[in-house]
Amino acid sequence: MMEPNCADIVIIGGGVMGVSIAHHLANAGAGTVLLLEKRFIGAGSSGKSGAIIRQHYSTKLLVEMARAGVTTFSDFNSVSANGSGWIGSGCLVVADSSDRKAAEGNVKLMRQAGAVADVCSGDSLQNLAPQAHFGDSEIGAWEPEAGCVDPAMVLHGYAAGAERLGAHILPGVEVLDVAIDRGRVAGVSTRGGRIETRTVVLCAGPWARRLAARAGLELPLTVVRPQVAFFRRPCDFGSPLHPVIADLSGAFYCRPDTGERTLVGALDISQDEVIHDPDDYEQSASSEFIGWTRKAISGRIP
């Protein structure tokens, strides 16, 4: 498809934010919608996402937003005939009993938003994840409606849905500049030429600061490199699934994945490597990180 020379709305970036916005704008009949992605759909962080869908947050607004996410992704057929790859394993946030008040506060927020949630301990906690080991003083905030999705299925489901509704999605088209005329957006420039538009939605993730700067806008964004590792569960693991676990004492999270695998990542990203060029960074997990995650996950699930 050739690049058009104008659009009512231009979306920059083909990650989950971009394709979701394209789908919803097209569904709302907001005008001609054009999404430009410099590589391919999901080439950035969205395609590498842990894709956990949970409602456990500490503010009312985030809980309500997350509630909408759970209901959307657990029944994604209205967007995509292929679904979202939903794994409804539930989510368990494990903490020390000294954090019970905070956990109960978060559970209360979830319940107010319409979610099913509870604080568990003892045998009831152990029954939620029989393969895991829990200390006598540990508690768990449990939400059975949570789970995870296949990021590629969600990305391409939204993209296909947007195109079906009339949006144009062009992979392989890099936006080089955002043109400003008398203080407002006038268009975007690509290698194929200029596209006139009065509205740009910047969904470029790690590249957003660079593009915004070209339009005279300084965004206070720092790009970091979180890592994830995959571990194959042993043949005698038992139940095919374990819940999503956010382990506050171990500072890691894990979730079940297809192929008898478990994805593991760190909860604390404050020490993650800062990336200065999102086009040039190491994309494989380091041996140190793999060793740390293996120790963390096997300590919780022996």
Salt bridges, closest charged atoms under 4 A:
GLU64 OE2 - LYS60 NZ 2.60
GLU104 OE2 - ARG100 NH1 3.53
ASP118 OD1 - ARG111 NH2 3.25
GLU138 OE1 - ARG300 NH1 2.79
GLU145 OE1 - ARG67 NH1 2.90
GLU174 OE1 - ARG191 NH2 3.60
ASP181 OD1 - ARG182 NE 3.62
GLU196 OE2 - ARG194 NE 2.85
GLU218 OE2 - ARG209 NH2 2.63
ASP247 OD2 - ARG300 NE 2.48
ASP257 OD1 - ARG255 NH1 2.91
ASP257 OD2 - ARG261 NH2 2.53
GLU260 OE1 - ARG233 NH2 3.81
GLU273 OE1 - ARG225 NH1 3.53
ASP277 OD1 - ARG210 NH2 3.40
ASP279 OD1 - LYS38 NZ 2.75
ASP279 OD2 - ARG210 NH1 3.33
